[in-house]
Amino acid sequence: MKACGTVTGAALLCSLLVATAGGASICLELSSGSHRTAYRLHPDDRLRLSFHHSLYGSLVEEHFRVSPDGFQLFEARYAELRLAEFYGHELATFDNGSWIVRTAA
């Protein structure tokens, strides 16, 4: 993932900027406080979103593949089995301290 710009200004959590001609790439903008950084993403690039679940406080990791249609979830990792169940996953496997769900994508 290559940075396509750094901006200071109003805080945004996360936003997608307009796709370039032909959908060859998109720009993902992340920000923290007054610091924003944009990353250029291309089809088949991968990214990971990690956060603590708002109800249970446990770690969740979502792994995405960039496609011309947007982000496609291909794997999710949960610190607790109840989180996998909360999201409706019936077949999670335990590996190296995480409950893992892999999608068919």
C-alpha positions as CSV (number, residue, x, y, z in Angstrom):
1,M,0.0,0.0,0.0
2,K,1.5,3.3,-1.0
3,A,0.6,6.6,0.6
4,C,-1.0,9.0,-1.9
5,G,-1.0,12.0,0.3
6,T,-0.8,13.4,3.9
7,V,-3.2,16.1,4.9
8,T,-3.8,18.0,8.2
9,G,-7.2,19.4,9.0
10,A,-10.6,18.2,10.4
11,A,-10.7,14.7,11.8
12,L,-12.3,11.9,9.8
13,L,-12.4,8.2,10.9
14,C,-12.2,6.6,7.5
15,S,-13.4,7.5,4.1
16,L,-13.1,6.4,0.5
17,L,-12.2,8.9,-2.1
18,V,-13.4,8.8,-5.7
19,A,-12.1,5.9,-7.8
20,T,-9.7,6.8,-10.6
21,A,-10.7,6.3,-14.2
22,G,-11.6,2.8,-15.0
23,G,-11.6,1.7,-11.4
24,A,-7.9,0.9,-11.5
25,S,-7.4,2.2,-7.9
26,I,-9.1,3.8,-5.0
27,C,-7.9,6.0,-2.3
28,L,-8.5,5.1,1.4
29,E,-8.2,8.0,3.8
30,L,-7.5,7.4,7.5
31,S,-7.2,10.0,10.2
32,S,-6.4,10.5,13.8
33,G,-6.9,13.9,15.3
34,S,-5.6,16.5,12.9
35,H,-3.4,14.1,10.9
36,R,-4.8,12.4,7.8
37,T,-3.1,10.0,5.5
38,A,-4.4,8.6,2.2
39,Y,-3.4,5.3,0.7
40,R,-3.8,4.2,-2.9
41,L,-5.3,0.7,-3.2
42,H,-5.4,-1.5,-6.3
43,P,-7.4,-4.7,-7.0
44,D,-6.1,-7.7,-5.1
45,D,-4.4,-5.5,-2.4
46,R,-5.2,-6.6,1.1
47,L,-5.9,-4.6,4.3
48,R,-6.7,-5.4,7.9
49,L,-9.1,-3.5,10.2
50,S,-8.5,-4.1,13.9
51,F,-10.8,-2.8,16.6
52,H,-12.2,-3.7,20.0
53,H,-15.8,-4.8,19.9
54,S,-18.1,-2.1,21.4
55,L,-20.2,-4.5,23.5
56,Y,-17.7,-7.1,24.5
57,G,-14.4,-5.2,24.5
58,S,-12.6,-8.0,22.8
59,L,-10.3,-7.7,19.7
60,V,-11.8,-8.2,16.2
61,E,-9.7,-8.3,13.0
62,E,-11.3,-8.2,9.6
63,H,-9.1,-9.0,6.6
64,F,-10.3,-7.5,3.2
65,R,-9.3,-7.9,-0.4
66,V,-9.7,-4.9,-2.7
67,S,-11.9,-5.6,-5.7
68,P,-13.3,-3.4,-8.4
69,D,-16.6,-3.6,-6.4
70,G,-15.0,-2.4,-3.1
71,F,-13.7,-4.3,-0.1
72,Q,-14.4,-8.1,0.1
73,L,-14.1,-9.7,3.5
74,F,-12.1,-12.9,3.2
75,E,-11.2,-13.6,6.8
76,A,-12.3,-12.5,10.3
77,R,-10.4,-13.2,13.6
78,Y,-12.1,-12.9,16.9
79,A,-10.6,-13.1,20.4
80,E,-13.7,-14.9,21.7
81,L,-16.0,-17.5,20.2
82,R,-19.1,-15.4,21.2
83,L,-18.0,-12.7,18.9
84,A,-18.0,-15.1,15.9
85,E,-21.5,-16.2,17.0
86,F,-22.6,-12.6,17.5
87,Y,-21.8,-12.0,13.8
88,G,-23.7,-15.1,12.7
89,H,-20.7,-17.3,11.9
90,E,-21.4,-21.0,12.7
91,L,-18.1,-22.5,11.6
92,A,-15.2,-20.8,13.4
93,T,-11.9,-22.6,14.0
94,F,-9.6,-21.9,16.9
95,D,-6.0,-21.2,15.9
96,N,-3.1,-19.5,17.8
97,G,-5.4,-17.8,20.2
98,S,-8.1,-16.5,17.8
99,W,-11.4,-17.8,16.5
100,I,-11.1,-17.6,12.7
101,V,-13.8,-17.5,10.0
102,R,-12.8,-17.7,6.4
103,T,-15.3,-16.7,3.7
104,A,-15.8,-18.3,0.3
105,A,-14.5,-15.2,-1.5
